[in-house]
Amino acid sequence: MEHQDESLRYFHKKTADEGAHTRKLVWRIFWILLAVTSLEILLGLYYKEWELSWNFVKTTFLLLTVAKAYLIVAYYMHLKHENSFLIKIIAIPYIVLAVYLTLLVLNEGIYSDLMERWLW
């Protein structure tokens, strides 16, 4: 019985220390996400005044959005510490969907451009 109490105290101490580390990490990720979102908002509001090209702004938005998605999935959905098989099972359908939607948008853009030339 005495041994159980000792291991229980160790378990609580270990859990409290890990909990403090986890809370600190969650808050750090929160502040990073807040900074990236603020940067996106500032960029969207002032890109004309800063004389930035629209292609640069779109590319920056895309990269920052992918970075935010990675942080959310990795830390808030706890996939960073999962084994690689589970990550692949979750990530592969989204990657295939993104590639499919990209090809669909490109195909429809080419088609609409051809139809516009043909009609006018």
C-alpha positions in Angstrom: 0.0 0.0 0.0 2.9 2.3 0.8 4.4 1.7 -2.6 1.2 2.7 -4.3 1.1 6.0 -2.5 4.7 6.7 -3.5 4.0 6.0 -7.2 0.8 8.0 -7.1 2.8 11.1 -5.7 5.3 10.6 -8.5 2.5 10.4 -11.1 0.9 13.6 -9.9 4.3 15.5 -9.8 5.2 14.3 -13.3 1.7 15.2 -14.6 1.8 18.7 -13.1 5.2 19.4 -14.6 4.2 18.2 -18.0 0.9 20.1 -17.7 2.8 23.3 -17.0 5.0 22.7 -20.0 2.0 21.9 -22.2 0.1 25.1 -21.1 3.2 27.2 -21.8 3.5 25.6 -25.3 -0.2 26.2 -26.1 0.1 29.8 -25.1 3.2 30.3 -27.2 1.5 28.8 -30.2 -1.5 31.1 -29.5 0.7 34.2 -29.6 2.4 33.0 -32.8 -1.0 32.5 -34.5 -2.2 35.9 -33.2 1.0 37.5 -34.7 0.6 35.8 -38.0 -3.1 36.7 -38.2 -2.3 40.3 -37.4 0.3 40.4 -40.1 -2.2 39.1 -42.6 -4.7 41.7 -41.6 -2.1 44.5 -41.8 -1.0 43.2 -45.2 -4.5 43.1 -46.5 -5.3 46.7 -45.3 -2.1 48.4 -46.2 -0.6 46.6 -49.2 -1.5 49.4 -51.6 0.0 52.1 -49.4 3.2 49.9 -49.0 3.2 49.5 -52.8 3.3 45.7 -52.7 2.2 43.7 -55.8 -1.0 41.7 -55.6 0.9 38.5 -56.5 3.2 39.0 -53.6 0.3 39.6 -51.2 -1.5 36.5 -52.5 1.6 34.3 -52.2 2.2 35.6 -48.7 -1.4 35.0 -47.6 -1.1 31.4 -49.0 2.2 30.7 -47.1 1.0 32.2 -43.9 -2.3 30.3 -44.1 -0.5 27.0 -44.6 1.8 27.8 -41.6 -1.2 28.6 -39.4 -2.9 25.4 -40.5 0.2 23.4 -39.7 0.4 24.9 -36.2 -3.2 24.3 -35.5 -3.1 20.7 -36.7 0.2 19.9 -35.1 -0.3 21.4 -31.7 -4.0 22.0 -31.0 -5.1 18.7 -32.7 -2.1 16.9 -31.2 -0.9 15.3 -34.4 2.7 16.4 -34.0 3.4 13.6 -31.6 1.4 10.8 -33.3 3.0 8.1 -35.3 3.5 8.7 -39.0 0.8 6.2 -40.1 -2.0 8.1 -38.4 -0.7 11.4 -39.8 -0.6 9.9 -43.3 -4.1 8.5 -42.9 -5.4 12.0 -42.0 -3.2 14.1 -44.3 -3.3 12.2 -47.6 -7.1 12.8 -48.3 -6.6 16.5 -47.7 -3.6 16.6 -50.0 -5.4 14.7 -52.7 -8.4 17.1 -52.3 -6.2 20.2 -52.6 -4.5 18.9 -55.7 -7.9 18.0 -57.2 -9.3 21.4 -56.5 -6.2 23.1 -57.9 -6.4 21.2 -61.1 -10.2 21.9 -61.3 -9.7 25.6 -60.9 -6.9 25.7 -63.5 -8.9 23.6 -65.9 -12.0 25.8 -65.5 -9.9 29.0 -65.8 -8.5 27.8 -69.1 -12.0 26.7 -70.3 -13.6 30.1 -69.4 -10.7 31.9 -71.1 -11.2 29.9 -74.3 -15.0 30.4 -74.2 -14.6 34.1 -73.7 -12.3 34.3 -76.8 -14.6 32.2 -78.9 -17.8 34.1 -78.0 -16.3 37.6 -78.5 
